[in-house]
Amino acid sequence: MLAQKIVALLIMVIPAAIAGFGIKLMRDVCYLYFDPDIHTFLWGQFSIGFILFTLPVAFIAGFILHHDRKRNRVQPRFMTPEEDDE
């Protein structure tokens, strides 16, 4: 039981750390834009930061939704439709 909780914690912490790094990259681009020596918007670094932020957040949201669906803790509109056996 403890090992399952540690694995679940790692599943949440590793993407959160990656998302934090993505936010750092985007923040650095915004600060560097106002630096008089650079004064260009680094679209490549910003795009990588945005991807590194968006994908882990979507993964965490899907993980939580899947976990809550298994325990019937979601609203009916978020439940998966059941197929009728005919």
C-alpha positions as CSV (number, residue, x, y, z in Angstrom):
1,M,0.0,0.0,0.0
2,L,2.8,2.4,0.8
3,A,4.6,1.6,-2.5
4,Q,1.4,2.5,-4.4
5,K,1.2,5.9,-2.6
6,I,4.8,6.6,-3.4
7,V,4.4,5.8,-7.0
8,A,1.2,8.0,-7.2
9,L,3.2,10.8,-5.5
10,L,6.0,10.5,-8.1
11,I,3.4,10.5,-10.9
12,M,2.2,13.9,-9.6
13,V,5.6,15.4,-8.6
14,I,7.6,14.7,-11.7
15,P,5.2,16.4,-14.1
16,A,4.7,19.3,-11.7
17,A,8.5,19.8,-11.7
18,I,8.6,19.8,-15.5
19,A,5.7,22.3,-15.5
20,G,7.6,24.5,-13.1
21,F,10.6,24.5,-15.4
22,G,8.3,25.4,-18.3
23,I,7.0,28.4,-16.4
24,K,10.6,29.4,-15.6
25,L,11.5,29.3,-19.3
26,M,8.5,31.5,-20.2
27,R,9.3,33.9,-17.4
28,D,12.9,34.2,-18.5
29,V,11.9,35.1,-22.0
30,C,9.6,37.8,-20.8
31,Y,12.3,39.3,-18.6
32,L,15.0,39.1,-21.3
33,Y,12.7,41.0,-23.7
34,F,13.2,44.1,-21.6
35,D,17.0,43.7,-21.4
36,P,18.6,46.4,-23.5
37,D,21.3,44.1,-24.8
38,I,18.9,41.4,-26.2
39,H,15.5,43.2,-26.7
40,T,14.1,40.4,-28.9
41,F,11.4,38.0,-28.0
42,L,12.8,34.5,-28.1
43,W,9.9,32.6,-29.6
44,G,11.6,29.2,-29.6
45,Q,12.4,29.2,-25.9
46,F,8.9,30.5,-25.1
47,S,7.3,27.8,-27.2
48,I,9.3,25.1,-25.5
49,G,8.4,26.5,-22.1
50,F,4.7,26.6,-23.1
51,I,4.8,23.0,-24.2
52,L,6.7,22.0,-21.0
53,F,4.0,23.7,-19.0
54,T,0.9,22.6,-20.9
55,L,1.6,18.9,-21.4
56,P,2.3,18.0,-17.7
57,V,-0.7,20.0,-16.5
58,A,-2.9,18.2,-19.0
59,F,-1.4,14.9,-17.8
60,I,-2.0,15.7,-14.1
61,A,-5.6,16.8,-14.9
62,G,-6.2,13.5,-16.8
63,F,-4.7,11.5,-14.0
64,I,-7.0,13.2,-11.4
65,L,-10.1,12.8,-13.6
66,H,-9.3,9.1,-14.2
67,H,-8.8,8.6,-10.4
68,D,-12.1,10.3,-9.5
69,R,-14.0,8.5,-12.2
70,K,-13.0,5.1,-10.7
71,R,-14.4,6.2,-7.4
72,N,-17.5,7.9,-8.8
73,R,-16.6,11.3,-7.5
74,V,-17.3,13.3,-10.6
75,Q,-20.4,15.0,-11.9
76,P,-22.6,12.9,-14.3
77,R,-21.4,15.0,-17.4
78,F,-17.8,13.8,-16.8
79,M,-18.7,10.1,-16.5
80,T,-17.9,7.9,-19.5
81,P,-21.0,6.8,-21.4
82,E,-21.9,3.2,-20.8
83,E,-22.4,1.1,-24.0
84,D,-25.7,-0.7,-24.3
85,D,-25.5,-4.5,-24.9
86,E,-28.0,-5.3,-27.6
